[in-house]
Amino acid sequence: MSRSPYEEFPHIITSEVTLRKIVETDLDRLFEIYSNENLFQYSPVMLKKNKETVKNMISHFERDFNKRKGIFLGICQSNSPDSIVGIAEMFDYNSDVKMITIGYRLHEQFWGKGIATMAVNAMTAYLFNRVGVNRIQAFVLPENTKSKNVLQRNKFTQEGIVRQGYIWKGRGVVDLVMYSLLQSDNIK
């Protein structure tokens, strides 16, 4: 079983977290996330200081899905599915090797509660079991210990460091630590 992650917009529900489409009513919370400097010190995406810019992003998320460029989902606690606490991303899908890259960021108020770990777990289960990908990968700045811990708790393998291999907005050329999880690693 293998299909494109773009066949249907994901709506992923576990007992702890829900990953769902980001909608206009999420604007205030989305702006809180995208305008918080602490959330972007380890991110290739630039901080957004203008609420109108963030509002435009919501329609761009839909456009990017339709163009098969990327999937942006709101991370919610399942007991409060209308309030996003973070963003989950799936992008750079390669159908030849059935590989996709993931990313995530959480509202600072929700750090340290295991939500990012649960969101990554929900994404990997969805991608392996519903989409049929073989490889999920993530790239992390070497100093981003919290994100490394999230991936390690989800049994991702650190493959190595891509030295000076990427340009991140606001930082220039950076080293990134590559993590991966294969379908065959995921046997429970």
Buried (B, 14 or more C-beta within 10 A) or exposed (E): EEEEBBEEBBEBBBEBBBBBBBBEEBBEBBBBBBBBEEBBEBBBBEBBEEBEEBBEBBEEBBEBBEEEEBBBBBBBBEEEBEBBBBBBBBBBBEEEEBBBBBBBBBBBEBBEEEBBBBBBBBBBBBBBEBBBBBBBBBBBBEEBEEBBEBBEBBEBBEEEEEEEEBEBEEEEEBBBBBBBBBBEBBEE
